[in-house]
Amino acid sequence: MLKRLFVTFSIILVMVVLYFQYQKKNPTLIKIFDSKKIEKMESGSAINLPTDSVKKTINEKIFLQVDEPKNNITVNNPIINISGKTIPNAYIFINEQELKADANGRFESATTLEEGENYILIVVSDDLGNSAEKDILVNLETTQ
Protein backbone atom coordinates (compact mmCIF):
# COMPACT_ATOMS: atom_id res chain seq x y z
CA MET A 1 0.00 0.00 0.00
CA LEU A 2 2.75 2.42 0.98
CA LYS A 3 4.64 1.59 -2.20
CA ARG A 4 1.58 2.40 -4.37
CA LEU A 5 1.06 5.66 -2.51
CA PHE A 6 4.70 6.62 -3.08
CA VAL A 7 4.47 5.79 -6.82
CA THR A 8 1.24 7.79 -7.17
CA PHE A 9 2.72 10.75 -5.32
CA SER A 10 5.85 10.61 -7.52
CA ILE A 11 3.79 10.61 -10.71
CA ILE A 12 1.72 13.57 -9.52
CA LEU A 13 4.88 15.44 -8.55
CA VAL A 14 6.44 14.86 -11.99
CA MET A 15 3.24 16.03 -13.67
CA VAL A 16 3.15 19.21 -11.59
CA VAL A 17 6.80 19.97 -12.38
CA LEU A 18 6.22 19.42 -16.11
CA TYR A 19 3.13 21.62 -16.04
CA PHE A 20 5.02 24.49 -14.42
CA GLN A 21 7.90 24.11 -16.89
CA TYR A 22 5.39 24.35 -19.73
CA GLN A 23 3.74 27.42 -18.19
CA LYS A 24 7.10 29.18 -17.87
CA LYS A 25 7.29 29.15 -21.68
CA ASN A 26 3.68 30.23 -22.19
CA PRO A 27 3.75 33.52 -24.24
CA THR A 28 0.76 34.96 -22.41
CA LEU A 29 2.40 34.49 -19.02
CA ILE A 30 5.71 35.84 -20.32
CA LYS A 31 3.94 39.06 -21.40
CA ILE A 32 2.29 39.38 -17.98
CA PHE A 33 5.53 38.82 -16.07
CA ASP A 34 7.50 41.16 -18.37
CA SER A 35 4.93 43.94 -17.91
CA LYS A 36 5.12 43.51 -14.12
CA LYS A 37 8.93 43.83 -14.30
CA ILE A 38 8.55 47.06 -16.25
CA GLU A 39 6.06 48.39 -13.68
CA LYS A 40 8.60 47.66 -10.93
CA MET A 41 11.33 49.42 -12.91
CA GLU A 42 9.14 52.48 -13.41
CA SER A 43 8.26 52.65 -9.72
CA GLY A 44 11.94 52.61 -8.79
CA SER A 45 12.02 49.29 -6.97
CA ALA A 46 14.46 47.88 -9.53
CA ILE A 47 17.32 49.27 -11.57
CA ASN A 48 16.14 52.29 -13.51
CA LEU A 49 16.49 51.74 -17.24
CA PRO A 50 15.35 54.08 -20.00
CA THR A 51 11.68 53.22 -19.64
CA ASP A 52 10.29 55.62 -22.23
CA SER A 53 11.09 53.27 -25.11
CA VAL A 54 10.09 50.17 -23.15
CA LYS A 55 6.87 51.78 -21.95
CA LYS A 56 6.04 52.97 -25.46
CA THR A 57 6.49 49.46 -26.90
CA ILE A 58 4.39 47.79 -24.21
CA ASN A 59 1.62 50.38 -24.03
CA GLU A 60 1.29 51.05 -27.76
CA LYS A 61 -1.48 48.82 -29.08
CA ILE A 62 -0.78 47.45 -32.52
CA PHE A 63 -2.93 48.81 -35.33
CA LEU A 64 -2.97 48.89 -39.12
CA GLN A 65 -4.15 51.83 -41.19
CA VAL A 66 -4.04 51.35 -44.97
CA ASP A 67 -4.04 54.68 -46.81
CA GLU A 68 -3.88 53.24 -50.31
CA PRO A 69 -5.26 51.38 -52.09
CA LYS A 70 -8.83 51.76 -50.95
CA ASN A 71 -10.81 48.54 -50.66
CA ASN A 72 -12.80 47.36 -53.68
CA ILE A 73 -11.42 49.83 -56.21
CA THR A 74 -10.94 49.26 -59.93
CA VAL A 75 -7.69 50.33 -61.57
CA ASN A 76 -6.23 50.04 -65.07
CA ASN A 77 -2.51 50.06 -64.14
CA PRO A 78 -1.07 46.67 -63.12
CA ILE A 79 1.36 48.26 -60.63
CA ILE A 80 -0.25 49.65 -57.50
CA ASN A 81 1.23 51.46 -54.52
CA ILE A 82 0.43 50.25 -51.02
CA SER A 83 0.98 52.59 -48.10
CA GLY A 84 -0.20 53.07 -44.56
CA LYS A 85 0.70 53.51 -40.92
CA THR A 86 1.20 51.29 -37.89
CA ILE A 87 3.35 51.27 -34.75
CA PRO A 88 7.02 52.25 -35.21
CA ASN A 89 9.40 49.55 -36.47
CA ALA A 90 6.64 46.95 -36.89
CA TYR A 91 7.06 44.04 -39.29
CA ILE A 92 4.79 44.21 -42.31
CA PHE A 93 3.90 41.42 -44.70
CA ILE A 94 2.14 42.33 -47.94
CA ASN A 95 1.14 39.05 -49.59
CA GLU A 96 4.58 37.42 -49.85
CA GLN A 97 6.67 40.59 -49.43
CA GLU A 98 8.23 41.48 -46.07
CA LEU A 99 9.18 45.00 -44.99
CA LYS A 100 9.52 47.06 -41.84
CA ALA A 101 7.78 50.27 -40.82
CA ASP A 102 9.96 53.32 -40.24
CA ALA A 103 10.48 55.06 -36.89
CA ASN A 104 7.15 56.91 -37.38
CA GLY A 105 5.25 53.76 -38.29
CA ARG A 106 4.92 54.60 -42.00
CA PHE A 107 5.33 51.98 -44.70
CA GLU A 108 5.14 51.97 -48.49
CA SER A 109 5.52 49.34 -51.17
CA ALA A 110 4.32 48.45 -54.65
CA THR A 111 2.89 45.25 -56.06
CA THR A 112 1.93 43.95 -59.48
CA LEU A 113 -1.68 42.99 -60.08
CA GLU A 114 -3.15 40.37 -62.38
CA GLU A 115 -6.18 40.92 -64.58
CA GLY A 116 -9.42 40.67 -62.57
CA GLU A 117 -9.82 40.47 -58.79
CA ASN A 118 -6.68 40.75 -56.64
CA TYR A 119 -6.73 40.22 -52.90
CA ILE A 120 -3.94 41.98 -51.04
CA LEU A 121 -3.38 40.67 -47.52
CA ILE A 122 -1.51 43.10 -45.27
CA VAL A 123 -0.37 41.79 -41.89
CA VAL A 124 1.53 43.77 -39.28
CA SER A 125 3.18 42.32 -36.16
CA ASP A 126 5.38 43.51 -33.31
CA ASP A 127 8.18 41.97 -31.25
CA LEU A 128 5.67 40.72 -28.67
CA GLY A 129 3.76 38.63 -31.20
CA ASN A 130 0.72 40.92 -31.47
CA SER A 131 -0.68 41.34 -34.97
CA ALA A 132 -3.34 43.07 -37.04
CA GLU A 133 -4.38 42.45 -40.62
CA LYS A 134 -6.47 43.82 -43.49
CA ASP A 135 -7.58 42.22 -46.71
CA ILE A 136 -7.96 44.65 -49.63
CA LEU A 137 -9.73 43.81 -52.89
CA VAL A 138 -8.43 45.57 -56.02
CA ASN A 139 -9.86 44.93 -59.48
CA LEU A 140 -7.57 45.32 -62.50
CA GLU A 141 -9.27 46.08 -65.79
CA THR A 142 -6.92 46.78 -68.66
CA THR A 143 -7.94 47.67 -72.19
CA GLN A 144 -5.94 45.61 -74.68
C-alpha positions in Angstrom: 0.0 0.0 0.0 2.8 2.4 1.0 4.6 1.6 -2.2 1.6 2.4 -4.4 1.1 5.7 -2.5 4.7 6.6 -3.1 4.5 5.8 -6.8 1.2 7.8 -7.2 2.7 10.7 -5.3 5.9 10.6 -7.5 3.8 10.6 -10.7 1.7 13.6 -9.5 4.9 15.4 -8.6 6.4 14.9 -12.0 3.2 16.0 -13.7 3.1 19.2 -11.6 6.8 20.0 -12.4 6.2 19.4 -16.1 3.1 21.6 -16.0 5.0 24.5 -14.4 7.9 24.1 -16.9 5.4 24.3 -19.7 3.7 27.4 -18.2 7.1 29.2 -17.9 7.3 29.2 -21.7 3.7 30.2 -22.2 3.7 33.5 -24.2 0.8 35.0 -22.4 2.4 34.5 -19.0 5.7 35.8 -20.3 3.9 39.1 -21.4 2.3 39.4 -18.0 5.5 38.8 -16.1 7.5 41.2 -18.4 4.9 43.9 -17.9 5.1 43.5 -14.1 8.9 43.8 -14.3 8.5 47.1 -16.2 6.1 48.4 -13.7 8.6 47.7 -10.9 11.3 49.4 -12.9 9.1 52.5 -13.4 8.3 52.7 -9.7 11.9 52.6 -8.8 12.0 49.3 -7.0 14.5 47.9 -9.5 17.3 49.3 -11.6 16.1 52.3 -13.5 16.5 51.7 -17.2 15.3 54.1 -20.0 11.7 53.2 -19.6 10.3 55.6 -22.2 11.1 53.3 -25.1 10.1 50.2 -23.2 6.9 51.8 -22.0 6.0 53.0 -25.5 6.5 49.5 -26.9 4.4 47.8 -24.2 1.6 50.4 -24.0 1.3 51.0 -27.8 -1.5 48.8 -29.1 -0.8 47.5 -32.5 -2.9 48.8 -35.3 -3.0 48.9 -39.1 -4.1 51.8 -41.2 -4.0 51.3 -45.0 -4.0 54.7 -46.8 -3.9 53.2 -50.3 -5.3 51.4 -52.1 -8.8 51.8 -50.9 -10.8 48.5 -50.7 -12.8 47.4 -53.7 -11.4 49.8 -56.2 -10.9 49.3 -59.9 -7.7 50.3 -61.6 -6.2 50.0 -65.1 -2.5 50.1 -64.1 -1.1 46.7 -63.1 1.4 48.3 -60.6 -0.3 49.6 -57.5 1.2 51.5 -54.5 0.4 50.2 -51.0 1.0 52.6 -48.1 -0.2 53.1 -44.6 0.7 53.5 -40.9 1.2 51.3 -37.9 3.4 51.3 -34.8 7.0 52.3 -35.2 9.4 49.5 -36.5 6.6 46.9 -36.9 7.1 44.0 -39.3 4.8 44.2 -42.3 3.9 41.4 -44.7 2.1 42.3 -47.9 1.1 39.1 -49.6 4.6 37.4 -49.9 6.7 40.6 -49.4 8.2 41.5 -46.1 9.2 45.0 -45.0 9.5 47.1 -41.8 7.8 50.3 -40.8 10.0 53.3 -40.2 10.5 55.1 -36.9 7.2 56.9 -37.4 5.3 53.8 -38.3 4.9 54.6 -42.0 5.3 52.0 -44.7 5.1 52.0 -48.5 5.5 49.3 -51.2 4.3 48.4 -54.7 2.9 45.2 -56.1 1.9 44.0 -59.5 -1.7 43.0 -60.1 -3.1 40.4 -62.4 -6.2 40.9 -64.6 -9.4 40.7 -62.6 -9.8 40.5 -58.8 -6.7 40.7 -56.6 -6.7 40.2 -52.9 -3.9 42.0 -51.0 -3.4 40.7 -47.5 -1.5 43.1 -45.3 -0.4 41.8 -41.9 1.5 43.8 -39.3 3.2 42.3 -36.2 5.4 43.5 -33.3 8.2 42.0 -31.2 5.7 40.7 -28.7 3.8 38.6 -31.2 0.7 40.9 -31.5 -0.7 41.3 -35.0 -3.3 43.1 -37.0 -4.4 42.5 -40.6 -6.5 43.8 -43.5 -7.6 42.2 -46.7 -8.0 44.6 -49.6 -9.7 43.8 -52.9 -8.4 45.6 -56.0 -9.9 44.9 -59.5 -7.6 45.3 -62.5 -9.3 46.1 -65.8 -6.9 46.8 -68.7 -7.9 47.7 -72.2 -5.9 45.6 -74.7 
